């Protein structure tokens, strides 16, 4: 299966997701959050830095649950331009 290159919009959305998760994680360690969500710390690091711009839905859902974020709020924050980014809790 050939994967098409990501569009600039997908890359930007991935960066917004990473920023949102990093801010929501706050002072919690990356290791603690990753293990609680059932993902590897490396996967979380890649998502937070935007290197994985389109993570699996189940990964986003697990991280959102651990970080007490609703999926509706995550999408609302990720789908808007970067200047509109804020943490909704």
C-alpha positions in Angstrom: 0.0 0.0 0.0 1.4 3.4 -1.0 0.8 6.2 1.4 0.1 9.6 -0.1 2.2 12.5 1.2 0.5 14.5 3.8 -1.0 17.8 2.8 0.2 21.0 4.4 -3.2 21.2 6.2 -2.7 17.7 7.7 0.8 18.6 8.8 -0.4 21.7 10.5 -3.3 19.9 12.2 -0.8 17.3 13.5 1.3 20.1 14.9 -1.7 21.6 16.6 -2.6 18.2 18.1 0.9 17.8 19.4 0.8 21.2 21.0 -2.6 20.5 22.6 -1.4 17.2 24.1 1.8 18.7 25.3 0.0 21.5 27.1 -2.6 19.2 28.5 0.1 16.9 29.8 1.5 19.8 31.8 3.9 18.7 34.5 3.1 15.0 34.1 5.9 13.0 32.7 5.7 11.7 29.1 6.4 8.2 30.4 3.5 8.2 32.9 1.0 9.6 30.3 2.1 7.2 27.6 2.0 4.1 29.8 -1.4 5.1 31.2 -2.7 5.5 27.6 -1.2 2.2 26.5 1.2 3.8 23.9 4.9 3.9 23.9 6.7 7.0 25.1 8.3 7.3 21.7 4.9 7.4 20.0 3.8 10.1 22.4 7.0 12.1 21.7 6.5 11.8 18.0 2.9 13.0 18.2 3.7 15.9 20.5 6.5 17.0 18.2 4.3 16.7 15.1 6.4 13.9 13.5 3.3 11.7 13.5 0.7 14.1 12.0 -2.1 11.5 11.6 -2.0 9.1 14.6 -4.6 6.4 14.9 -8.0 7.4 16.3 -7.6 4.8 19.1 -4.3 6.4 20.1 -5.8 9.9 20.2 -8.8 8.6 22.2 -6.6 6.9 24.7 -4.4 10.0 25.2 -7.5 12.2 25.5 -9.0 10.0 28.2 -5.8 10.0 30.2 -5.5 13.8 29.9 -9.2 14.3 30.7 -9.9 15.9 27.3 -13.1 15.2 25.4 -12.7 14.1 21.8 -15.1 16.9 20.8 -12.8 19.4 22.5 -9.7 17.9 20.9 -11.2 18.1 17.5 -12.4 21.6 18.1 -8.9 22.7 19.1 -7.1 20.8 16.4 -9.4 21.9 13.5 -8.9 25.6 14.1 -6.0 27.8 13.0 -3.0 27.8 15.4 -3.8 31.3 16.8 -7.1 30.0 18.1 -5.5 27.2 20.1 -6.3 27.0 23.8 -6.9 24.2 26.3 -10.5 23.5 27.0 -11.2 21.5 30.1 
